[in-house]
Amino acid sequence: MVNNKLYEMLKADCLSQIAKAELTLDLLNNHPAGIGDHSTKDYYENANEALTMLTDGKDRLATLENWKDENEKDFLLESKDDRPF
């Protein structure tokens, strides 16, 4: 069985990472003049870092959901096996 507080904390961390990445990509796309260093190299590096952060957050969230589902299935199967009938 999955500890709900642990799951919620990990999920919140994933969602926070996704939100930060999406905000960064939005700023880079819609407000590039608001970025401190205006060199093209830094702009590209920032865009790639944000994309990596977005991918990582979504991958982590998918992995967390799969882990939760697998653990809940295992728990249900173990509970079923423990029945005296």
C-alpha positions in Angstrom: 0.0 0.0 0.0 1.2 3.5 -0.9 1.7 6.0 1.9 -0.7 8.8 0.8 1.4 11.6 2.3 4.6 10.4 0.6 2.7 10.1 -2.7 1.1 13.5 -2.4 4.5 15.1 -1.6 6.2 13.5 -4.6 3.3 14.4 -6.9 3.4 18.0 -5.7 7.2 18.1 -6.4 6.6 16.8 -10.0 3.8 19.2 -10.6 5.9 22.1 -9.3 8.7 21.2 -11.6 6.4 21.0 -14.6 4.9 24.4 -13.7 8.3 26.0 -13.4 9.4 24.6 -16.7 6.2 25.7 -18.5 6.5 29.2 -17.0 10.1 29.4 -18.1 9.2 28.3 -21.6 6.4 30.8 -21.7 8.7 33.6 -20.6 11.3 32.6 -23.2 8.7 32.4 -25.9 6.5 35.4 -25.1 8.7 37.8 -23.2 12.4 37.2 -24.2 13.3 40.9 -23.5 12.5 40.2 -19.8 15.4 37.8 -19.6 18.5 39.2 -17.9 21.2 38.0 -20.3 20.2 38.5 -23.9 22.9 36.5 -25.6 21.6 33.9 -28.1 23.7 31.2 -26.5 22.2 31.8 -23.1 18.7 32.0 -24.6 19.1 28.6 -26.2 20.7 27.1 -23.1 17.8 28.3 -21.0 15.2 27.0 -23.5 16.9 23.5 -23.5 17.2 23.5 -19.7 13.5 24.3 -19.4 12.6 21.6 -21.9 14.7 19.1 -20.0 13.0 20.2 -16.7 9.5 19.7 -18.3 10.4 16.3 -19.7 11.9 15.2 -16.4 8.9 16.4 -14.4 6.4 14.6 -16.7 8.5 11.5 -16.8 8.7 11.5 -13.0 5.0 12.0 -12.6 4.2 9.1 -15.0 6.7 6.9 -13.1 5.1 7.9 -9.8 1.6 7.1 -11.1 2.7 3.7 -12.4 4.5 2.9 -9.1 1.3 3.8 -7.2 -0.9 1.7 -9.5 1.5 -1.3 -9.2 1.7 -1.1 -5.5 -2.1 -0.8 -5.1 -2.6 -3.8 -7.4 -0.1 -5.8 -5.4 -1.7 -4.8 -2.1 -5.2 -5.9 -3.4 -3.8 -9.2 -4.6 -2.0 -9.8 -1.3 -5.2 -8.9 0.6 -7.2 -11.3 -1.6 -4.7 -14.1 -0.9 -5.0 -13.5 2.9 -8.7 -14.2 2.9 -9.7 -17.4 4.7 -12.2 -18.5 2.1 
